[in-house]
Amino acid sequence: MTINIKNFLNDKTKLSKMGEFQSLKQIEGLEMSSISADLYKDGRDDLALFYFSKGANYATLTTSNSITSEFIPWNNNSHKKIIKGLLVNTKNANTFTGKQGKESIDILAKNLSRVLTIKESKNQKGTSETVKIKDLIFASTGVIGEEFPVEKIRERLPDLVDRLRTEHNKMFWIKIASAIMTTDTKPKLAYEEIIVGDELIKICGIAKGSGMIAPNLATMLSFIFTNADINSNLLKTLLKRSVANSFNAITVDSDQSTNDMVSIFSTRAIKIGQNISLNDKVVQKFEIALKKLCLNLAKQVVVDGEGAKKFVTINVINAKSLGSAKNIAFSIANSPLVKTAVAGEDPNWGRIAMGIGKSGEEIDQKKLKIKIGNFLVAENGKISETFDEKKLKEYMQWNSIEIEVNLKLGNDAFKCYTCDFTHDYIDINADYRN
């Protein structure tokens, strides 16, 4: 296996981050491959295939943007609870591509189903079982409004299928995760496991995302795989609950992608009981692990935000309702003035106060407390008497910044995650298509 280091390392400073990648393990029943279809014209992998020879239960959450990739309605209309394959391409979003983009899906589905059927026939010595087009789903990321490169992708499908492998070590997972990237500087991977009796339940996850991140139901692209036998309906419930405080709690630039998609797949390799429900202890342990994995991936997306230098946590506590806490948290997180102050290491807490006020949520200024790190900066409707700008400015030089807003109006809370705005963000997006 050859790995193109350029897929995820842009300079020497990134080399130190290699050790941060978790060692993801093999998921029984999952085969993976990646290849270059020359979509980027630099030899990097830009096409990935995930194949389940025995089928997989799955659940998907997608963007609520009213303009979507042509792939999303295809996936939603398949009405399949068990699928055989997922094909992912980068560089082109297949959004606003009209008839050409829609017809491209049929071309890819027919060709991929044919090639996979041939593979199965060889493996099973002439079996008549076929991989149907409705057994396949798709995902894409990249530029909106450009003609979809269907022929380039179609031509590479036989080689992509030939490269499918069941053995997955750390470097292979990195290769696969790198193949779904666009402006990302590094792949995003996460792993969790739980022990059930003598069985090891594994959860592996990858994600991509760097810009156009303010998701609703998902993040740009994230794919999660488990060997636990969990039905599709239960997977959907677990996924919704897991994204609430992870993928739905992040923002880079307040822009929601047309292609947002987070999916979970169960290969059904490990049986965990019949007629399982949310009340089962095994499922509860699984949910804890899934939530941890999703939060890990979501934070990685924020850390790799386009041009980002600092990671910011915003914690709104003692709110009247969860909705109020969430609105205030995102009002602060999405403020360009707050984000540029963080980039400039300027302890300008007035911008935080502005962000709270513009949310439209009920507040009592005299009760409100604002902290940056461990420093109380505002209380009783004015600047704190203990405010020390010099010490706070030193704290603002840290790579990770925490902001706490105490509303003192109730018992609800919400925590969201964002990053700073630097000039690099402008440079990246001003030249995105090149």
DASUL-V185324 format. One record per helix or strand. SS is the DSSP state (H for helix, E for strand). FROM is the first residue (numbers start at 1). TO is the last residue. If there is no record, write none. Layout:
ss=SS from=FROM to=TO
ss=SS from=FROM to=TO
This chain:
ss=H from=5 to=7
ss=H from=12 to=20
ss=E from=31 to=35
ss=E from=47 to=62
ss=E from=69 to=69
ss=H from=70 to=77
ss=E from=82 to=89
ss=E from=92 to=92
ss=E from=95 to=95
ss=H from=98 to=123
ss=H from=133 to=135
ss=E from=136 to=141
ss=E from=143 to=143
ss=H from=150 to=162
ss=E from=165 to=165
ss=H from=170 to=178
ss=E from=188 to=196
ss=E from=199 to=208
ss=E from=221 to=228
ss=H from=232 to=243
ss=H from=247 to=249
ss=E from=250 to=250
ss=E from=261 to=270
ss=H from=281 to=303
ss=E from=311 to=319
ss=H from=322 to=333
ss=H from=336 to=343
ss=H from=350 to=357
ss=E from=369 to=372
ss=E from=375 to=379
ss=E from=382 to=383
ss=H from=389 to=395
ss=E from=400 to=406
ss=E from=412 to=419
ss=H from=423 to=430
